[in-house]
Amino acid sequence: MAVMAMRGVGPVRGQQVSSVPNPITGALNARYPGWVFPAVSRNIAATFNGKPFFPNLVFGDYDGDRRRDYAVRIVYGKDADKMQTVIAFLARGQTFEPHVLDIGPPDPATYLWPALKGAKDHDYETNKDFVYANDGIMFLIDEKAGVAFVYEKGEFRRLVTSD
């Protein structure tokens, strides 16, 4: 399957819908017909070339069960009604449990980045440093702001990690 890109922005080499596990693709197809990976700016595309993850697809162990979980950033809908959604999928047996983390208009300046277990970060809302107990998901606006999503007590919590 081809790399998804829009005019005026750069594709990321290797980012393909086929990189998403089949149970996740099936769930996305059922809930968000016609979904695609959104385009990113050339600056973001250049940052990701050669990385093992992509601006619209990252993975890690978000719930600490030693299984690979995924997060995707997708666009769905028609024309003026298009929406961008970030969804985490936690591995549960042969399936994945979806958690919608963010919804908004498509923005080629946004992207996902993995937050690694043990990494230090800062929560600007509480003005406190913290360490990721498990892997987390960072949702960033290129050179402007960002939030991290961490899984705690059965749900994802949003932390403002840059402003």
C-alpha positions as CSV (number, residue, x, y, z in Angstrom):
1,M,0.0,0.0,0.0
2,A,1.3,3.5,-0.8
3,V,2.5,6.1,1.6
4,M,-0.3,8.6,2.4
5,A,0.6,12.3,1.6
6,M,-1.1,15.5,0.5
7,R,0.2,18.2,-1.9
8,G,2.7,20.6,-0.3
9,V,3.9,18.3,2.4
10,G,6.5,15.6,2.6
11,P,5.8,11.9,2.9
12,V,7.6,9.8,5.4
13,R,9.5,6.9,3.9
14,G,8.2,3.5,5.0
15,Q,5.0,4.8,6.7
16,Q,2.3,2.5,5.3
17,V,-1.1,1.4,6.4
18,S,0.3,-2.1,6.2
19,S,2.5,-1.2,9.2
20,V,-0.6,-1.3,11.4
21,P,-1.5,-4.7,12.8
22,N,-4.6,-6.3,11.1
23,P,-6.9,-6.1,14.2
24,I,-6.2,-2.4,14.5
25,T,-6.8,-1.8,10.8
26,G,-10.0,-3.7,11.0
27,A,-11.2,-1.7,14.0
28,L,-10.3,1.6,12.2
29,N,-12.0,0.5,9.0
30,A,-15.2,-0.3,11.0
31,R,-15.3,2.9,13.1
32,Y,-13.7,5.4,10.6
33,P,-14.5,4.3,7.0
34,G,-12.0,5.8,4.6
35,W,-9.5,6.8,7.2
36,V,-5.9,7.7,6.1
37,F,-2.7,8.7,7.8
38,P,-2.7,12.5,7.6
39,A,0.0,14.4,5.8
40,V,2.8,16.1,7.8
41,S,5.0,19.1,7.0
42,R,8.3,18.6,5.2
43,N,10.1,19.5,8.4
44,I,8.4,16.7,10.3
45,A,8.8,14.2,7.5
46,A,12.6,14.9,7.5
47,T,12.8,14.3,11.2
48,F,11.3,10.8,10.9
49,N,13.2,9.4,8.0
50,G,15.2,6.5,9.2
51,K,13.3,6.1,12.5
52,P,11.6,2.8,13.5
53,F,8.4,4.8,14.1
54,F,6.4,7.3,12.2
55,P,4.6,10.7,12.9
56,N,1.2,8.9,12.6
57,L,2.1,5.5,14.1
58,V,4.1,4.8,17.3
59,F,4.3,1.8,19.6
60,G,5.4,1.0,23.1
61,D,4.2,-0.7,26.3
62,Y,1.7,1.8,27.6
63,D,0.1,-0.3,30.3
64,G,3.2,-2.2,31.6
65,D,2.0,-5.6,30.6
66,R,5.1,-6.3,28.4
67,R,3.0,-6.4,25.2
68,R,3.3,-4.0,22.2
69,D,0.6,-1.4,22.2
70,Y,0.1,1.2,19.4
71,A,-1.0,4.7,18.9
72,V,-2.2,6.1,15.6
73,R,-3.0,9.6,14.3
74,I,-5.6,9.4,11.5
75,V,-7.9,11.6,9.4
76,Y,-11.4,10.6,8.5
77,G,-14.5,12.3,7.1
78,K,-15.3,14.3,4.0
79,D,-13.9,17.7,2.9
80,A,-15.0,20.4,5.5
81,D,-16.0,17.7,8.0
82,K,-12.6,16.0,8.1
83,M,-11.3,15.3,11.6
84,Q,-7.9,14.2,13.0
85,T,-8.0,11.7,15.8
86,V,-5.3,10.1,18.0
87,I,-6.2,6.7,19.2
88,A,-4.2,4.3,21.5
89,F,-4.7,0.6,21.1
90,L,-3.7,-1.6,24.1
91,A,-3.0,-5.3,23.3
92,R,-5.6,-7.5,24.8
93,G,-5.2,-11.2,23.7
94,Q,-5.7,-11.4,20.0
95,T,-7.3,-7.9,19.8
96,F,-6.6,-4.4,20.8
97,E,-8.6,-2.1,23.2
98,P,-9.1,1.4,21.6
99,H,-8.7,4.6,23.7
100,V,-9.5,7.9,21.9
101,L,-6.9,10.5,23.1
102,D,-7.5,13.6,21.0
103,I,-9.9,14.8,18.3
104,G,-9.6,18.0,16.2
105,P,-9.2,19.4,12.8
106,P,-6.3,18.0,10.6
107,D,-3.0,19.8,11.2
108,P,0.1,18.9,9.2
109,A,2.2,20.5,12.0
110,T,1.1,17.8,14.5
111,Y,2.7,14.4,15.0
112,L,3.2,11.5,17.5
113,W,6.5,10.7,19.2
114,P,7.2,7.9,21.7
115,A,7.9,8.7,25.3
116,L,10.1,6.0,26.7
117,K,9.8,4.3,30.1
118,G,12.2,5.9,32.6
119,A,12.5,9.2,30.6
120,K,12.3,12.4,32.6
121,D,9.8,15.1,31.6
122,H,8.0,18.1,33.1
123,D,4.2,18.7,33.6
124,Y,3.6,22.4,33.0
125,E,0.1,22.3,34.6
126,T,1.5,21.1,38.0
127,N,5.0,22.6,37.4
128,K,6.5,19.3,38.5
129,D,9.1,17.0,37.0
130,F,8.1,13.3,36.5
131,V,9.5,10.0,35.2
132,Y,7.5,7.8,32.8
133,A,6.5,4.7,34.7
134,N,5.7,3.0,31.4
135,D,6.1,4.1,27.8
136,G,3.9,7.0,26.9
137,I,2.6,8.8,23.8
138,M,3.6,12.3,22.9
139,F,1.3,14.4,20.7
140,L,3.3,17.4,19.5
141,I,2.8,20.6,17.5
142,D,6.0,21.2,15.6
143,E,8.2,23.7,17.5
144,K,5.2,25.0,19.5
145,A,3.6,22.7,22.1
146,G,3.0,19.2,23.2
147,V,1.2,16.9,25.5
148,A,1.9,13.4,26.7
149,F,-0.6,10.6,27.4
150,V,0.2,8.2,30.1
151,Y,-1.8,5.1,31.1
152,E,-2.7,5.1,34.8
153,K,-5.4,3.3,36.8
154,G,-7.2,2.0,33.6
155,E,-7.2,5.1,31.6
156,F,-5.0,7.6,29.8
157,R,-4.1,10.9,31.5
158,R,-3.1,14.0,29.5
159,L,0.0,16.0,30.7
160,V,1.1,19.3,29.2
161,T,4.8,18.6,28.6
162,S,5.8,21.7,26.5
163,D,4.4,25.1,25.8
